[in-house]
Amino acid sequence: MSIKALITAAFMFCAGPLASQAVFVPYGLDPGFATGGKYNAPFPGSDFRLLAHLQRPDGTSVGVAFYDNNGCPAGRHCLALYAFNAAGALTSPLPVPTAGQATFSKRTGGVILDPVLIKAAAIDSQGRIVIVGTEQFGTVFDFKVVRVLPNGQPDTTFDGDGVQTIDFNGNEDLAFGVSIEPTSDKIVVVGQVRLSASDTDFGIVRLQANGALDAAFNGSGKRTVPFDLSSSNTDRAITVNATSNLIYIAGTATDNGVSRIAMTRLLNSGGYNTGFCSPSCSFQGTYTAINSGRRVLFYGTQGTTSDFVEAASVNLSSSPAEWVYAGTRNSGAPNFVSQAFVQKVAANGDYANEVLTDGGFASTSQYRIGGVHWVNPNDANSSIVLTGTSGLDGIAFFAQGMNSALVATANWGTAGPSNSVALYAATGGLGDANGMDLPAQSSVDSVGRILLGGSYLSGNTNAPPYSITIARFRGGLTVPPADAIFKNGFEN
């Protein structure tokens, strides 16, 4: 079946709301944002990618992008900001200076050969943008944190030059996620720390707002968390949500080559929050010994399928919070086809619910996750939205609505289970013909609109260069949804 026929069978891109739903407008591209809901920016001759689309404290939004070549020093990735006003109009692209240290190295060598070392971004209460990733110094890899002002200039109040690097053990330390504590603007960065050739643990760093290591966290501002499920293991923290009193970290831990879901909940002091799975949690299979601040689980029944966490969010209506996270599953065969999942655990760490999604495509699909969010993180009954890319080799961007029990929201979109999925293609029509769309980190704004986007292949081959697309999905009602009006805009 051709790509076009496959997409047509999967969803009707231009389907409109039913007449009986006069007060309800399905989620989809917001015609008030940019041009028809999206802003595309090709960057000829360069690998150009959107890292995140985030809400600013004043209700505007910003796309955080990176690129190489075109004035960026050789062997580096440079940063650029795309700022939009509250109405959705682009105000101006804001290149971050390429001189100095506010760039990231491309990876050469090492255990993981991903050349892109820029991984996540967040915005603090003053609108300053924090970008995290890894800097390579020869054979040594360190966490790297860059903070820029809303105008794109390095923030010199942050460690003197806007840049901080953190070394754990002179080996391979890779950063993947960031969150900012809402009351203090302290920055929590998570990733992986290689202790030996056969042992990698979660690595966690907390910085003060001025960029210095926060000694109130574990006495040094740094700590590792082991899971060690087998003699040779890789424990990797991917996502973090830092609240005013607890730190929620999710990622993966390998058990003889199979990737499991790994979670830890820490106190602000850096110690384990022992009420998380204390002394144990239900639905843990063989992993009941991992408890009292940590847990290991999987989707469905325990088997040989690997689960990879890619995004997470917490509901702040209680403390400790309920935790929802999303990712992909990969059985390794046939053809490494993936599935997308959403899973939720209760405040005490017990399993709560889980669901697979087709991302708007009933046929074989390959998924990448951009984010999972409570529309109102202060309401225990808030709806949840999942974003990413789906379709054959990732030919479209999607967002899906579901309720707090992870049940698909009927007619939230125009495709997928109960028409709960809204899709768009960067290049228009029914999909991006080249596939390999990459989702950016998404967010939800203060009136329930979804800020998303990503990167798409702008050439005629299934290989870079990439271009970026920055989009906004309108809210589902003619007035802001009730569970969105309290959204604070600082969720990861």
C-alpha positions as CSV (number, residue, x, y, z in Angstrom):
1,M,0.0,0.0,0.0
2,S,1.3,3.5,-0.8
3,I,2.1,6.0,1.9
4,K,-0.8,8.2,0.7
5,A,-3.2,5.3,0.7
6,L,-2.1,4.2,4.2
7,I,-2.5,7.7,5.6
8,T,-5.9,8.1,3.9
9,A,-7.1,4.9,5.5
10,A,-5.8,5.9,8.9
11,F,-7.5,9.3,9.2
12,M,-9.4,12.0,7.4
13,F,-7.2,15.0,8.0
14,C,-9.7,17.7,7.2
15,A,-12.8,16.2,8.9
16,G,-14.8,18.8,10.8
17,P,-17.0,18.7,13.9
18,L,-20.4,17.1,13.7
19,A,-23.3,19.4,13.6
20,S,-24.6,18.1,16.9
21,Q,-21.4,19.3,18.5
22,A,-21.9,22.9,17.8
23,V,-20.3,24.0,21.1
24,F,-17.3,21.7,20.7
25,V,-14.4,22.3,18.4
26,P,-12.1,19.3,18.1
27,Y,-8.5,19.9,19.0
28,G,-6.3,20.6,15.9
29,L,-4.2,23.3,14.4
30,D,-5.1,26.8,15.8
31,P,-5.8,29.1,12.9
32,G,-4.8,32.1,15.1
33,F,-1.2,30.8,15.5
34,A,1.4,31.8,12.8
35,T,0.0,30.7,9.4
36,G,-2.9,28.3,9.8
37,G,-1.6,27.0,13.1
38,K,2.0,26.4,12.3
39,Y,5.3,28.1,11.5
40,N,7.8,26.2,9.3
41,A,11.4,27.3,9.0
42,P,13.6,25.5,6.5
43,F,17.4,26.0,7.0
44,P,19.0,24.9,3.8
45,G,22.2,22.9,4.1
46,S,22.0,22.4,7.8
47,D,20.7,19.9,10.4
48,F,18.0,22.1,11.9
49,R,15.8,20.8,14.7
50,L,13.2,22.0,17.2
51,L,14.0,21.0,20.8
52,A,11.0,22.3,22.6
53,H,7.9,24.6,22.3
54,L,7.3,26.2,25.7
55,Q,5.0,28.7,27.3
56,R,6.6,31.8,28.9
57,P,5.3,33.2,32.2
58,D,3.6,36.1,30.3
59,G,1.5,33.8,28.2
60,T,3.6,34.0,25.1
61,S,5.5,31.0,23.8
62,V,9.0,30.3,22.4
63,G,10.4,27.6,20.2
64,V,13.9,26.4,21.2
65,A,15.9,25.2,18.2
66,F,19.4,24.1,17.4
67,Y,21.4,23.9,14.1
68,D,24.8,23.3,12.7
69,N,26.8,25.0,9.9
70,N,25.5,28.3,8.6
71,G,27.8,30.3,11.0
72,C,27.9,27.7,13.8
73,P,31.5,26.7,14.6
74,A,32.6,23.4,13.1
75,G,31.8,20.4,15.3
76,R,29.2,22.3,17.3
77,H,25.4,22.7,17.5
78,C,24.2,26.3,18.1
79,L,20.9,27.6,19.6
80,A,18.2,29.8,18.3
81,L,14.9,31.0,19.7
82,Y,11.6,31.6,17.9
83,A,9.4,33.9,20.0
84,F,5.6,34.2,19.4
85,N,3.3,36.8,21.0
86,A,0.1,35.9,22.9
87,A,-1.9,36.1,19.6
88,G,0.4,33.6,18.0
89,A,2.4,35.9,15.7
90,L,6.2,35.4,15.3
91,T,7.9,38.4,16.8
92,S,11.4,37.6,15.7
93,P,13.9,34.8,15.5
94,L,16.5,35.3,18.2
95,P,19.9,33.6,17.5
96,V,21.9,32.8,20.6
97,P,25.5,34.0,20.2
98,T,27.7,31.4,18.6
99,A,30.8,32.7,20.3
100,G,31.6,31.6,23.9
101,Q,30.3,28.5,25.5
102,A,26.5,28.7,24.8
103,T,26.9,26.0,22.2
104,F,27.0,22.2,22.4
105,S,29.6,19.8,21.0
106,K,28.6,17.1,18.5
107,R,29.4,13.7,19.8
108,T,32.3,11.8,18.5
109,G,33.0,8.3,19.9
110,G,31.7,7.1,23.2
111,V,29.4,4.2,24.0
112,I,26.3,5.8,22.4
113,L,27.0,7.4,19.0
114,D,24.1,9.9,18.9
115,P,25.8,13.1,17.5
116,V,23.1,15.3,19.0
117,L,23.9,16.1,22.7
118,I,21.2,18.8,23.3
119,K,18.3,17.0,25.0
120,A,15.8,19.2,26.9
121,A,14.7,22.7,27.9
122,A,12.6,24.5,30.5
123,I,11.6,28.0,31.5
124,D,11.9,29.5,35.0
125,S,9.6,32.0,36.7
126,Q,11.5,35.0,35.2
127,G,11.2,33.7,31.6
128,R,14.9,32.6,31.4
129,I,15.4,29.5,29.2
130,V,17.4,26.6,30.5
131,I,18.8,24.2,27.9
132,V,20.6,21.0,29.0
133,G,22.6,18.3,27.3
134,T,26.2,17.1,27.3
135,E,29.6,18.6,26.5
136,Q,32.4,16.3,25.2
137,F,36.0,16.9,26.3
138,G,38.0,14.3,24.4
139,T,36.9,11.0,25.9
140,V,35.2,12.7,28.9
141,F,31.5,13.6,28.8
142,D,29.9,16.1,31.3
143,F,26.4,17.4,32.0
144,K,26.0,20.9,30.5
145,V,23.5,23.5,31.4
146,V,23.0,26.8,29.5
147,R,20.7,29.6,30.6
148,V,19.8,32.4,28.3
149,L,17.6,35.5,28.8
150,P,14.3,35.9,27.0
151,N,16.2,37.9,24.3
152,G,18.5,35.0,23.6
153,Q,21.6,36.5,25.3
154,P,23.6,34.3,27.7
155,D,22.5,35.0,31.3
156,T,25.7,36.2,33.0
157,T,24.0,35.9,36.5
158,F,24.2,32.1,35.9
159,D,27.7,31.0,36.9
160,G,29.2,34.2,35.4
161,D,28.8,33.3,31.7
162,G,25.4,31.5,31.4
163,V,27.0,28.1,31.3
164,Q,27.7,25.4,33.9
165,T,29.2,21.9,33.3
166,I,29.1,19.1,35.9
167,D,31.4,16.1,36.1
168,F,30.7,13.1,38.2
169,N,33.7,10.8,37.8
170,G,35.7,11.8,34.8
171,N,34.0,9.3,32.6
172,E,30.8,9.4,30.5
173,D,28.1,11.5,32.1
174,L,25.1,12.2,29.7
175,A,22.2,14.6,30.6
176,F,18.7,14.0,29.2
177,G,16.1,15.9,31.3
178,V,15.6,19.1,33.2
179,S,13.0,20.6,35.5
180,I,12.9,23.9,37.5
181,E,11.6,24.0,41.0
182,P,8.7,26.5,40.9
183,T,9.3,28.4,44.2
184,S,13.1,28.7,44.0
185,D,14.1,28.5,40.3
186,K,16.6,25.8,41.3
187,I,17.4,23.5,38.4
188,V,17.4,19.7,38.5
189,V,19.1,17.9,35.7
190,V,19.0,14.1,35.2
191,G,20.8,11.6,33.0
192,Q,23.2,8.7,33.2
193,V,26.6,8.3,34.9
194,R,29.0,5.5,33.8
195,L,30.7,4.0,36.8
196,S,32.4,1.2,34.9
197,A,32.2,-0.6,31.5
198,S,29.3,-2.7,32.9
199,D,27.5,-0.3,35.3
200,T,25.7,2.9,34.6
201,D,23.4,4.6,37.1
202,F,20.9,7.4,37.2
203,G,22.7,10.7,37.7
204,I,21.0,13.7,39.3
205,V,22.3,17.3,39.8
206,R,20.6,20.2,41.5
207,L,21.9,23.7,40.9
208,Q,21.0,26.9,42.7
209,A,19.4,29.7,40.7
210,N,22.9,31.3,40.3
211,G,24.3,28.1,38.7
212,A,26.3,26.9,41.7
213,L,25.9,23.3,42.8
214,D,23.4,23.1,45.6
215,A,25.1,21.6,48.6
216,A,21.7,21.2,50.3
217,F,21.1,18.4,47.9
218,N,23.0,15.3,49.1
219,G,25.8,17.5,50.5
220,S,27.3,18.1,47.1
221,G,24.5,19.0,44.6
222,K,25.0,15.5,43.0
223,R,24.0,12.0,43.5
224,T,23.5,8.7,41.7
225,V,20.6,6.2,42.0
226,P,21.3,2.5,41.1
227,F,18.9,-0.2,40.0
228,D,21.4,-2.8,39.0
229,L,19.0,-5.4,37.8
230,S,21.7,-7.6,36.3
231,S,25.5,-8.0,36.3
232,S,25.7,-5.7,33.2
233,N,23.2,-2.8,33.3
234,T,22.5,0.6,32.0
235,D,20.2,2.7,34.3
236,R,19.3,5.9,32.5
237,A,17.2,8.8,33.9
238,I,15.3,10.5,31.1
239,T,12.7,12.8,32.6
240,V,12.3,14.8,35.9
241,N,9.6,16.8,37.5
242,A,10.8,18.9,40.4
243,T,8.1,20.3,42.8
244,S,8.5,22.4,45.8
245,N,9.2,19.4,48.1
246,L,9.8,16.3,46.0
247,I,11.7,15.3,42.9
248,Y,10.1,12.7,40.5
249,I,12.5,11.0,38.1
250,A,11.7,8.3,35.5
251,G,13.8,6.4,33.0
252,T,14.9,2.9,32.2
253,A,16.9,0.1,33.7
254,T,18.2,-2.9,31.8
255,D,17.7,-6.4,32.9
256,N,19.9,-8.7,30.8
257,G,19.4,-6.6,27.8
258,V,15.7,-5.9,28.3
259,S,14.7,-2.3,29.2
260,R,12.3,-1.8,32.1
261,I,10.6,1.3,33.5
262,A,12.6,2.7,36.4
263,M,11.4,5.4,38.8
264,T,12.7,7.1,41.9
265,R,11.2,9.8,44.1
266,L,13.6,11.9,46.1
267,L,13.3,14.4,48.9
268,N,14.7,17.9,48.3
269,S,17.6,16.8,50.6
270,G,18.5,14.2,47.9
271,G,17.5,11.2,50.0
272,Y,14.9,8.7,49.0
273,N,11.3,9.5,49.7
274,T,10.7,6.1,51.4
275,G,6.9,6.5,51.2
276,F,7.2,5.7,47.5
277,C,6.6,1.9,47.3
278,S,7.0,1.4,51.0
279,P,7.8,-1.3,51.7
280,S,6.7,-2.5,48.3
281,C,4.2,-1.9,45.4
282,S,1.8,-4.1,43.7
283,F,2.3,-5.2,40.1
284,Q,6.0,-5.4,40.3
285,G,6.7,-8.9,39.0
286,T,10.1,-10.0,40.1
287,Y,11.2,-6.5,41.2
288,T,9.7,-6.3,44.6
289,A,13.2,-5.8,46.2
290,I,13.4,-2.4,44.5
291,N,11.2,-0.3,46.9
292,S,11.1,2.5,49.5
293,G,12.0,5.4,47.1
294,R,12.5,3.4,43.9
295,R,10.5,1.0,41.8
296,V,10.8,-1.0,38.6
297,L,7.9,-2.0,36.4
298,F,6.9,-2.7,32.8
299,Y,3.9,-2.4,30.5
300,G,1.4,-5.3,30.6
301,T,3.0,-8.7,31.5
302,Q,6.6,-9.2,32.2
303,G,8.4,-10.5,29.1
304,T,11.1,-9.7,26.6
305,T,9.6,-6.5,25.2
306,S,11.6,-3.4,26.1
307,D,9.9,-0.3,27.5
308,F,11.5,3.1,27.0
309,V,10.2,6.1,29.1
310,E,10.3,9.4,27.1
311,A,8.1,11.9,29.0
312,A,6.4,12.3,32.3
313,S,4.3,14.7,34.3
314,V,2.9,14.9,37.9
315,N,-0.4,16.1,39.2
316,L,0.0,18.6,41.9
317,S,-3.4,18.3,43.5
318,S,-1.9,16.1,46.1
319,S,1.6,15.7,47.7
320,P,3.0,13.2,47.0
321,A,1.6,13.5,43.4
322,E,0.1,11.1,41.0
323,W,2.5,10.4,38.2
324,V,1.8,9.8,34.5
325,Y,4.5,8.9,32.0
326,A,4.7,7.8,28.4
327,G,7.1,6.1,26.1
328,T,7.5,3.4,23.4
329,R,7.8,-0.4,23.4
330,N,10.0,-2.4,21.1
331,S,10.0,-6.1,20.8
332,G,13.0,-6.2,18.5
333,A,11.0,-7.9,15.8
334,P,9.7,-7.7,13.2
335,N,11.6,-4.7,11.9
336,F,11.8,-3.1,15.3
337,V,8.2,-1.8,15.1
338,S,7.3,0.2,18.2
339,Q,4.1,0.9,20.2
340,A,3.3,3.9,22.3
341,F,2.1,3.5,25.8
342,V,0.9,5.7,28.7
343,Q,1.0,4.4,32.3
344,K,0.1,6.0,35.6
345,V,1.1,5.3,39.2
346,A,-0.7,6.4,42.3
347,A,0.8,8.8,44.9
348,N,2.1,5.9,47.0
349,G,3.8,4.4,43.9
350,D,1.2,1.6,43.3
351,Y,0.3,0.8,39.7
352,A,-2.9,2.7,38.7
353,N,-3.6,2.3,35.0
354,E,-2.0,1.9,31.5
355,V,-3.0,2.1,27.8
356,L,-1.5,1.6,24.4
357,T,-2.3,4.1,21.6
358,D,-2.3,3.9,17.9
359,G,-1.5,7.6,17.5
360,G,-4.2,8.0,14.9
361,F,-3.1,5.1,12.7
362,A,-4.8,1.7,12.8
363,S,-2.0,0.1,10.8
364,T,1.6,-0.5,11.7
365,S,3.1,2.6,13.1
366,Q,6.4,3.8,14.6
367,Y,6.2,6.3,17.5
368,R,8.2,9.0,19.1
369,I,6.9,10.8,22.2
370,G,7.1,14.6,22.6
371,G,5.3,14.9,25.9
372,V,2.5,13.8,28.3
373,H,0.7,16.5,30.4
374,W,-2.2,17.0,32.7
375,V,-4.1,19.9,31.1
376,N,-4.6,21.2,34.7
377,P,-1.9,19.7,37.0
378,N,-3.8,21.1,40.0
379,D,-6.9,19.0,39.4
380,A,-7.0,15.3,40.3
381,N,-9.6,14.7,37.6
382,S,-7.8,16.7,34.9
383,S,-7.7,15.4,31.3
384,I,-4.4,14.3,29.9
385,V,-2.8,15.0,26.6
386,L,-0.1,12.9,24.8
387,T,2.0,14.3,21.9
388,G,4.5,12.8,19.5
389,T,4.8,11.5,15.9
390,S,3.2,8.4,14.5
391,G,2.4,6.6,11.3
392,L,4.7,4.5,9.0
393,D,8.2,5.6,10.0
394,G,6.7,8.7,11.7
395,I,4.9,10.6,8.9
396,A,2.7,12.9,11.0
397,F,2.6,14.8,14.3
398,F,-0.2,13.9,16.8
399,A,-1.8,14.9,20.0
400,Q,-4.3,12.7,21.8
401,G,-6.8,13.5,24.6
402,M,-7.7,11.1,27.4
403,N,-9.3,11.4,30.7
404,S,-7.6,11.0,34.1
405,A,-8.2,7.2,33.9
406,L,-6.4,7.1,30.5
407,V,-9.6,6.5,28.5
408,A,-9.6,8.1,25.1
409,T,-11.7,11.3,24.9
410,A,-14.4,10.9,22.3
411,N,-14.2,13.4,19.4
412,W,-11.3,15.2,20.9
413,G,-9.8,14.9,17.5
414,T,-10.7,13.3,14.2
415,A,-8.7,10.0,14.1
416,G,-7.7,7.1,16.3
417,P,-9.6,5.5,19.2
418,S,-13.0,7.2,19.5
419,N,-11.7,10.1,17.3
420,S,-9.4,11.1,20.2
421,V,-6.4,11.9,18.1
422,A,-5.6,15.2,16.2
423,L,-2.9,15.1,13.6
424,Y,-1.0,17.4,11.3
425,A,1.7,17.2,8.7
426,A,4.4,19.8,8.6
427,T,4.4,20.0,4.8
428,G,0.6,19.9,4.5
429,G,-1.8,17.4,3.0
430,L,-2.1,13.9,4.5
431,G,1.4,13.4,5.8
432,D,5.1,14.2,5.4
433,A,6.0,11.9,2.5
434,N,9.6,11.3,3.7
435,G,8.6,10.3,7.1
436,M,11.0,10.3,10.1
437,D,9.3,13.3,11.7
438,L,10.8,14.0,15.1
439,P,8.6,15.5,17.9
440,A,9.8,18.4,20.0
441,Q,9.2,18.6,23.8
442,S,5.6,19.9,24.1
443,S,3.7,21.9,26.7
444,V,0.2,23.1,27.5
445,D,-0.5,26.8,28.0
446,S,-2.6,28.6,30.6
447,V,-5.8,28.3,28.5
448,G,-5.4,24.6,27.6
449,R,-3.8,25.0,24.1
450,I,-1.1,22.6,23.2
451,L,2.3,23.9,22.2
452,L,4.0,21.3,20.0
453,G,6.1,20.9,16.9
454,G,9.3,19.2,15.8
455,S,11.5,18.5,12.9
456,Y,10.8,17.1,9.4
457,L,12.8,16.1,6.4
458,S,12.7,19.0,4.0
459,G,14.7,17.3,1.2
460,N,13.7,14.6,-1.2
461,T,15.5,11.8,0.6
462,N,15.0,10.0,3.9
463,A,18.0,11.7,5.5
464,P,18.8,15.2,6.9
465,P,18.8,18.1,6.4
466,Y,15.8,18.7,8.7
467,S,13.6,21.7,8.9
468,I,11.5,22.8,11.9
469,T,7.8,23.2,12.4
470,I,6.3,25.0,15.4
471,A,2.6,24.6,16.0
472,R,-0.2,25.3,18.4
473,F,-3.4,23.3,18.8
474,R,-6.5,25.2,19.8
475,G,-8.5,24.3,23.0
476,G,-11.3,21.8,22.6
477,L,-14.1,24.2,23.6
478,T,-15.3,27.6,22.3
479,V,-14.3,28.9,25.8
480,P,-11.2,27.8,27.7
481,P,-11.8,24.3,29.3
482,A,-12.6,24.5,33.0
483,D,-9.6,22.3,33.9
484,A,-7.2,24.6,32.0
485,I,-7.7,28.0,33.5
486,F,-5.4,27.3,36.5
487,K,-2.5,26.0,34.4
488,N,0.7,27.7,35.6
489,G,2.6,27.2,32.3
490,F,5.8,25.9,34.0
491,E,5.1,22.2,33.6
492,N,7.9,20.2,31.8
